[in-house]
Each structure stands twice: as structure tokens, then as C-alpha cells.
């Protein structure tokens, strides 16, 4: 889950995490349990599939982009809901 998720998660009402890498997803699930983050849930998905989730009614969106950057579709979806 990483430092950002743990720090934000302890102060957030709700934390939704998306991880595309299966092994990182499993590690994040363990981190959530170890850090007792009852307000957190993690989903194994690609960032380009973000529009299938109910994220965009949130006040804050924190992204950790892949090394290759986001696909244009992802950027368009972000600007559509967070102008």
C-alpha cells in the first residue's frame, strides 16, 4: 500500500486503493490489515478502468502514476470529474 496510503488512510473517512500489479495488491491488502485501516479497501484493476468505480464523487484523488505515465483515457477521465 505504501506510505502515502497509510498516512492518508489514518486520517481519511474512506480510502479506496487501486493496484494493477497482483503481488502489490496482495501486499497492500496485508498492509491494510496490519495497520488496522478499517476505512480502506483495495481493488485489483488498471487505472484506465477507473471510470467503472465510484471515485469521482470524492473530494480528493491521489494518484501514483506508473513509470510509463497514464494513458490519455485516464487523464481525460480525471479532468472530466476533477476540472
C-alpha positions in Angstrom: 0.0 0.0 0.0 2.9 2.3 0.6 3.5 5.3 2.9 1.0 7.6 1.2 -1.9 5.2 1.6 -1.1 4.5 5.3 -0.7 8.2 6.2 -3.8 9.3 4.3 -5.8 6.3 5.4 -5.4 7.1 9.0 -7.0 10.5 8.5 -9.5 9.8 5.8 -13.1 9.0 6.2 -12.8 6.4 3.4 -9.8 5.2 1.4 -10.1 3.4 -1.9 -6.9 2.0 -3.4 -6.4 0.7 -6.9 -3.5 -1.6 -7.7 -2.9 -3.2 -11.1 0.0 -5.4 -10.0 -1.3 -8.6 -8.4 1.6 -9.1 -5.9 1.4 -5.4 -4.9 -2.3 -5.8 -4.5 -1.8 -8.7 -2.1 0.8 -6.8 -0.1 -1.4 -3.8 0.2 -4.3 -6.0 1.4 -1.9 -7.2 4.2 -0.8 -3.7 5.0 -4.4 -2.6 5.4 -5.0 -5.4 7.9 -1.7 -4.8 9.8 -2.3 -1.1 10.1 -5.9 -1.7 11.1 -7.3 0.6 8.4 -11.0 -0.3 8.7 -11.9 2.5 6.3 -9.7 1.2 3.5 -10.5 -1.2 0.6 -8.3 -2.2 -2.3 -9.2 -3.3 -5.8 -7.1 -5.0 -8.3 -7.6 -3.1 -11.5 -6.0 -1.0 -14.2 -6.0 2.8 -14.0 -7.6 3.0 -17.4 -10.6 1.3 -15.9 -11.1 4.0 -13.3 -14.5 5.1 -14.7 -16.0 1.8 -13.6 -15.6 2.8 -9.9 -17.5 5.4 -7.9 -14.4 7.5 -7.2 -15.5 10.7 -8.8 -17.8 11.8 -6.1 -14.8 12.1 -3.7 -13.2 15.4 -2.7 -9.6 14.2 -3.1 -7.9 12.0 -5.7 -4.3 11.0 -5.1 -2.5 9.2 -8.0 0.8 7.4 -8.1 1.4 7.1 -11.8 3.1 4.1 -13.4 6.6 4.8 -14.8 5.3 4.9 -18.3 2.7 7.5 -17.3 -1.1 7.4 -17.6 -2.9 6.6 -20.8 -4.8 9.6 -22.3 -8.0 7.9 -21.4 -7.1 8.1 -17.7 -6.2 11.8 -18.0 -9.4 12.6 -19.8 -11.5 10.9 -17.1 -9.6 12.7 -14.3 -10.2 16.1 -15.9 -13.8 15.2 -16.6 -14.6 14.7 -12.9 -11.9 16.9 -11.4 -11.8 20.0 -13.7 
